[in-house]
């Protein structure tokens, strides 16, 4: 006998989702405030350091060889009593090096020591305390707690796992993306990603509530299987990781453009990226996370085939959803292979990662809505 639907819990779930979207919006504003405020602070620090270095130019000089690996700190003489540091990462393929994108010069007198430190190549936390960023993270944690309550009450109301249609998959996927972001923040300073990740979470929740809203209800017979938990949970986790790498790849393209502009003597029109690590650092971390997400997507494809055999008596039937799941796998496999063995680095790697995520979005939205097939479980 099927579990009776609890519509009251479903209504509570919808309320929690709206509250979570509102809370995330506040966090989004706080993260944006952090980027803007830190950009102005770092610019002031650099101007002060430049003035200090100008007055002490006769006592000592600091030279950075053209093409030197990023992150090579060159120390001035003892008379200056300070060091210039460039944050970056040289662990890319074939030792590829790039110019630093987030550097903080310290004044000779040391009056700015420890102030305005940006995330380095390892994206570790600095000693500075950025109040807007701390507020943003705290509000995000609150939003995630409210969001979790929405997911749980939806599950209680339906008497099952809450990912049986597009509304549930999107709202749960947004929660997992934010949760993964918060977990990573424990060890790495990715607060510069907050504006993008939380912004995407808000878009996902709004889209779920406006375009894909579905009342709480029972699953269609084909989905009433334990494989739903296995297959879809891995797909949600992989999609959440792909969301993070999409944000990193987009930032990488912006940071790369900024690097080239600054290196050629142009104006720094993207000042907020002064808080963001180098394009190469973003690329390396994105590559590692994509590799993990790709493994998850591989299991998504495999378990989906096993489930299809149990439900329909065949492992593969060229259903539109199956085809696009495989297309996503091919795109990310090509990305990993091209970067690891063919030297596809820099902007080309970033664009491949972005194309892969666009395929994920296309598979979830367009395929679910406009292509009829055995996987038409959108609930619309």
C-alpha positions as CSV (number, residue, x, y, z in Angstrom):
1,X,0.0,0.0,0.0
2,X,1.5,3.3,-1.0
3,X,2.4,5.9,1.6
4,X,-0.2,8.6,2.0
5,X,0.7,12.0,0.8
6,X,1.1,14.7,3.5
7,X,0.2,17.9,1.7
8,X,0.8,20.0,4.9
9,X,4.5,18.9,4.9
10,X,4.7,19.7,1.2
11,X,3.5,23.2,1.9
12,X,6.0,23.6,4.7
13,X,8.7,22.4,2.2
14,X,7.7,25.1,-0.3
15,X,7.9,27.8,2.4
16,X,11.3,26.6,3.5
17,X,12.5,26.7,-0.1
18,X,11.3,30.3,-0.5
19,X,13.0,31.3,2.8
20,X,16.2,29.6,1.7
21,X,16.2,31.5,-1.6
22,X,15.7,34.8,0.3
23,X,18.5,33.9,2.7
24,X,20.8,32.9,-0.1
25,X,20.1,36.3,-1.8
26,X,21.4,38.1,1.3
27,X,24.5,35.9,1.3
28,X,24.9,36.7,-2.4
29,X,24.9,40.4,-1.7
30,X,27.4,39.9,1.2
31,X,29.8,37.9,-1.0
32,X,29.6,40.6,-3.7
33,X,30.2,43.2,-1.0
34,X,33.3,41.3,0.1
35,X,34.7,41.2,-3.5
36,X,34.1,44.9,-4.0
37,X,35.4,46.0,-0.6
38,X,38.5,43.8,-0.7
39,X,39.3,45.0,-4.2
40,X,39.4,48.6,-3.0
41,X,41.5,47.7,0.0
42,X,44.0,45.7,-2.1
43,X,44.3,48.6,-4.5
44,X,45.0,51.0,-1.7
45,X,47.6,48.6,-0.3
46,X,49.3,48.3,-3.6
47,X,49.4,52.1,-4.1
48,X,50.9,52.6,-0.6
49,X,53.5,49.9,-1.3
50,X,54.3,51.4,-4.6
51,X,54.9,54.8,-3.0
52,X,57.1,53.2,-0.3
53,X,59.1,51.3,-2.8
54,X,59.6,54.5,-4.8
55,X,61.1,56.3,-1.9
56,X,63.5,53.4,-1.2
57,X,64.5,52.7,-4.8
58,X,67.9,54.1,-4.2
59,X,68.6,51.7,-1.4
60,X,67.6,48.5,-3.0
61,X,65.9,47.2,-6.1
62,X,63.7,44.1,-6.7
63,X,63.6,42.4,-10.1
64,X,61.4,39.6,-11.3
65,X,62.7,37.9,-14.4
66,X,60.3,37.8,-17.3
67,X,58.8,34.3,-17.6
68,X,59.7,33.3,-14.1
69,X,57.4,30.8,-12.4
70,X,54.5,32.4,-10.7
71,X,54.8,32.5,-7.0
72,X,58.5,33.0,-7.0
73,X,58.9,35.6,-4.2
74,X,61.9,37.9,-4.7
75,X,63.2,39.4,-1.5
76,X,64.7,42.9,-1.3
77,X,67.9,43.8,0.6
78,X,68.1,44.0,4.3
79,X,67.8,47.8,4.1
80,X,64.2,47.5,2.9
81,X,63.1,44.9,5.5
82,X,60.2,43.7,3.3
83,X,59.3,41.3,0.6
84,X,57.2,41.3,-2.5
85,X,55.1,38.2,-3.0
86,X,53.2,36.8,-6.0
87,X,50.5,34.2,-5.4
88,X,50.1,31.5,-8.0
89,X,50.7,27.9,-8.9
90,X,53.2,26.2,-11.2
91,X,51.9,22.7,-11.0
92,X,50.2,22.9,-14.4
93,X,51.1,20.6,-17.3
94,X,54.7,20.8,-18.5
95,X,55.5,23.4,-15.8
96,X,53.5,26.1,-17.6
97,X,53.8,29.3,-15.7
98,X,51.7,32.4,-15.8
99,X,52.0,35.9,-14.5
100,X,50.6,36.5,-11.0
101,X,47.0,37.7,-10.9
102,X,46.5,38.3,-7.2
103,X,49.6,39.8,-5.6
104,X,50.0,42.1,-2.6
105,X,53.1,44.1,-2.3
106,X,54.2,44.9,1.2
107,X,55.4,48.4,2.2
108,X,59.0,48.7,3.1
109,X,58.2,49.8,6.7
110,X,56.0,46.8,7.2
111,X,53.0,48.9,8.0
112,X,50.8,46.8,5.7
113,X,52.2,43.5,6.6
114,X,49.4,40.9,6.8
115,X,46.9,43.3,5.4
116,X,45.0,42.4,2.2
117,X,46.5,39.0,1.7
118,X,44.8,37.2,-1.2
119,X,44.2,33.5,-1.7
120,X,47.4,31.9,-2.9
121,X,47.9,29.0,-5.3
122,X,46.8,26.5,-2.6
123,X,43.8,28.6,-1.8
124,X,44.7,28.6,1.9
125,X,43.2,31.0,4.4
126,X,45.2,34.2,5.1
127,X,45.6,35.9,8.5
128,X,43.3,38.8,7.6
129,X,39.7,38.9,8.8
130,X,37.2,39.9,6.1
131,X,34.0,40.8,7.9
132,X,31.7,40.8,4.8
133,X,33.0,37.3,3.8
134,X,32.5,36.0,7.3
135,X,28.9,37.4,7.3
136,X,28.3,35.8,3.9
137,X,29.5,32.4,5.0
138,X,27.4,32.6,8.2
139,X,24.3,33.6,6.2
140,X,25.0,30.8,3.7
141,X,25.1,28.2,6.6
142,X,21.8,29.6,7.8
143,X,20.3,29.3,4.3
144,X,21.7,25.8,3.9
145,X,20.0,24.8,7.2
146,X,16.7,26.2,6.0
147,X,17.2,24.6,2.6
148,X,17.8,21.2,4.3
149,X,14.6,21.6,6.2
150,X,12.8,22.1,2.9
151,X,14.3,19.0,1.4
152,X,13.6,16.9,4.5
153,X,10.0,18.1,4.8
154,X,9.4,17.4,1.1
155,X,10.7,13.8,1.6
156,X,8.4,13.4,4.7
157,X,5.5,14.7,2.8
158,X,6.0,12.4,-0.2
159,X,7.2,9.4,1.9
160,X,10.2,8.9,-0.3
161,X,13.5,10.4,-1.5
162,X,12.8,13.9,-2.8
163,X,14.1,13.7,-6.4
164,X,11.3,12.1,-8.4
165,X,10.7,15.1,-10.8
166,X,12.4,18.2,-12.1
167,X,11.3,20.4,-9.1
168,X,12.7,18.0,-6.6
169,X,15.9,17.3,-8.5
170,X,16.6,21.0,-9.0
171,X,15.9,22.0,-5.4
172,X,17.9,19.1,-4.0
173,X,20.7,19.7,-6.5
174,X,20.9,23.4,-5.4
175,X,21.2,22.2,-1.7
176,X,24.0,19.7,-2.5
177,X,25.9,22.4,-4.5
178,X,25.8,24.8,-1.5
179,X,26.6,22.0,0.9
180,X,29.7,20.9,-1.1
181,X,30.8,24.5,-1.3
182,X,30.5,24.9,2.5
183,X,32.4,21.6,3.1
184,X,35.2,22.7,0.9
185,X,35.4,26.0,2.8
186,X,36.5,24.1,5.8
187,X,39.9,23.4,4.2
188,X,40.2,25.9,1.3
189,X,39.4,29.6,1.0
190,X,37.0,29.5,-1.9
191,X,34.9,32.5,-0.6
192,X,35.7,34.3,-3.8
193,X,33.4,31.7,-5.5
194,X,30.6,32.5,-3.2
195,X,29.0,35.1,-5.5
196,X,28.9,32.6,-8.3
197,X,27.9,29.5,-6.4
198,X,25.2,31.1,-4.3
199,X,24.0,33.1,-7.3
200,X,23.5,29.8,-9.2
201,X,21.7,28.3,-6.2
202,X,19.3,31.2,-6.1
203,X,18.6,30.8,-9.8
204,X,18.0,27.1,-9.4
205,X,15.6,27.6,-6.5
206,X,13.7,30.3,-8.3
207,X,13.5,28.2,-11.5
208,X,12.3,25.2,-9.4
209,X,9.5,27.3,-7.8
210,X,8.4,29.2,-10.9
211,X,9.0,27.0,-13.9
212,X,9.1,23.5,-12.6
213,X,6.9,23.5,-9.5
214,X,5.2,20.2,-9.0
215,X,2.9,19.3,-6.0
216,X,4.0,16.6,-3.7
217,X,2.9,13.2,-5.0
218,X,3.7,9.6,-5.6
219,X,6.4,8.3,-8.0
220,X,5.4,6.8,-11.3
221,X,5.8,2.9,-11.2
222,X,9.1,2.9,-13.2
223,X,10.8,5.0,-10.5
224,X,9.6,2.9,-7.6
225,X,12.9,1.2,-7.1
226,X,15.9,1.3,-4.8
227,X,18.0,2.2,-8.0
228,X,16.4,5.7,-7.8
229,X,18.4,6.3,-4.6
230,X,21.6,5.0,-6.0
231,X,21.4,6.4,-9.6
232,X,20.0,9.8,-8.9
233,X,22.0,10.5,-5.7
234,X,25.2,10.1,-7.6
235,X,23.9,12.2,-10.5
236,X,23.0,15.0,-8.0
237,X,26.4,14.9,-6.4
238,X,28.2,14.9,-9.7
239,X,26.0,17.8,-11.0
240,X,26.8,19.8,-7.9
241,X,30.6,19.3,-8.5
242,X,30.1,20.3,-12.1
243,X,28.4,23.5,-10.9
244,X,31.5,24.4,-8.8
245,X,33.8,23.8,-11.7
246,X,31.6,25.8,-14.0
247,X,31.9,28.8,-11.7
248,X,35.7,28.2,-11.5
249,X,36.1,28.0,-15.3
250,X,34.0,31.2,-15.8
251,X,36.3,33.0,-13.3
252,X,39.3,31.5,-15.0
253,X,38.4,33.1,-18.3
254,X,37.8,36.5,-16.6
255,X,41.1,36.2,-14.7
256,X,43.0,35.2,-17.8
257,X,41.7,38.2,-19.7
258,X,42.6,40.4,-16.7
259,X,46.1,39.0,-16.6
260,X,46.8,39.7,-20.2
261,X,45.4,43.2,-19.9
262,X,47.6,44.0,-16.9
263,X,50.6,42.4,-18.4
264,X,50.3,44.5,-21.5
265,X,50.1,47.7,-19.4
266,X,46.4,48.1,-19.8
267,X,43.9,49.3,-17.1
268,X,42.7,46.8,-14.5
269,X,39.0,47.0,-15.3
270,X,38.2,43.8,-13.3
271,X,39.4,44.9,-9.9
272,X,37.2,42.5,-8.0
273,X,39.4,39.7,-9.3
274,X,42.3,40.9,-7.2
275,X,40.9,38.7,-4.5
276,X,40.8,35.7,-6.8
277,X,43.8,33.3,-7.3
278,X,45.6,33.0,-10.6
279,X,43.9,31.6,-13.7
280,X,46.3,28.6,-13.5
281,X,45.4,27.9,-9.9
282,X,41.7,28.0,-10.8
283,X,42.3,25.7,-13.7
284,X,44.2,23.2,-11.6
285,X,41.6,23.0,-8.9
286,X,38.8,22.8,-11.5
287,X,40.6,19.9,-13.2
288,X,40.9,17.9,-10.0
289,X,37.2,18.4,-9.1
290,X,36.1,17.6,-12.6
291,X,38.1,14.4,-12.4
292,X,36.1,13.4,-9.3
293,X,32.8,14.5,-10.8
294,X,33.6,12.5,-13.9
295,X,34.0,9.3,-11.9
296,X,30.6,10.0,-10.3
297,X,29.0,10.6,-13.7
298,X,30.5,7.4,-15.0
299,X,28.8,5.5,-12.2
300,X,25.6,7.5,-13.0
301,X,25.8,6.1,-16.6
302,X,26.6,2.6,-15.5
303,X,23.9,2.4,-12.8
304,X,21.3,3.9,-15.1
305,X,22.0,1.2,-17.6
306,X,21.6,-1.5,-14.9
307,X,18.3,0.1,-13.8
308,X,17.1,0.3,-17.4
309,X,17.7,-3.5,-17.8
310,X,15.7,-4.2,-14.7
311,X,12.9,-1.8,-15.6
312,X,12.6,-2.3,-19.4
313,X,14.7,-5.4,-20.1
314,X,17.6,-3.7,-22.0
315,X,20.7,-1.9,-20.9
316,X,20.6,0.7,-23.7
317,X,17.8,1.9,-26.0
318,X,19.0,5.2,-27.4
319,X,16.4,7.1,-25.5
320,X,17.1,10.8,-25.6
321,X,18.0,11.1,-22.0
322,X,20.4,8.1,-22.3
323,X,22.0,9.7,-25.3
324,X,22.6,13.1,-23.6
325,X,23.9,11.5,-20.5
326,X,26.4,9.7,-22.6
327,X,27.2,13.0,-24.5
328,X,28.0,14.7,-21.2
329,X,30.3,11.8,-20.3
330,X,32.1,12.1,-23.7
331,X,32.5,15.9,-23.3
332,X,34.1,15.6,-19.8
333,X,36.2,12.6,-20.9
334,X,37.5,14.7,-23.8
335,X,38.2,17.5,-21.4
336,X,40.2,15.3,-19.0
337,X,42.0,13.6,-21.9
338,X,42.8,16.7,-23.8
339,X,44.2,18.5,-20.8
340,X,46.2,15.6,-19.4
341,X,47.7,14.3,-22.7
342,X,47.2,16.9,-25.5
343,X,48.3,20.0,-23.6
344,X,44.8,21.7,-23.9
345,X,45.3,24.1,-21.0
346,X,44.3,27.7,-20.3
347,X,41.2,29.1,-21.9
348,X,40.7,26.0,-24.1
349,X,40.3,23.8,-21.1
350,X,38.0,26.3,-19.4
351,X,35.7,26.4,-22.4
352,X,35.6,22.6,-22.6
353,X,34.5,22.5,-18.9
354,X,31.9,25.2,-19.6
355,X,30.6,23.3,-22.6
356,X,30.2,20.2,-20.5
357,X,28.2,22.0,-17.9
358,X,26.0,23.5,-20.6
359,X,25.3,20.0,-21.8
360,X,24.3,19.1,-18.2
361,X,21.8,22.1,-18.2
362,X,20.5,21.1,-21.6
363,X,20.0,17.5,-20.5
364,X,18.1,18.6,-17.5
365,X,15.9,21.4,-19.0
366,X,15.4,21.0,-22.8
367,X,15.6,17.2,-22.9
368,X,13.2,16.7,-20.0
369,X,10.7,19.2,-21.3
370,X,10.6,18.9,-25.0
371,X,11.8,15.4,-25.8
372,X,9.4,12.5,-25.2
373,X,10.9,9.2,-24.0
374,X,11.0,6.7,-21.3
375,X,12.7,9.2,-19.0
376,X,9.9,11.8,-19.2
377,X,9.4,12.2,-15.5
378,X,9.6,15.9,-15.2
379,X,6.2,16.1,-13.5
380,X,5.2,19.0,-15.7
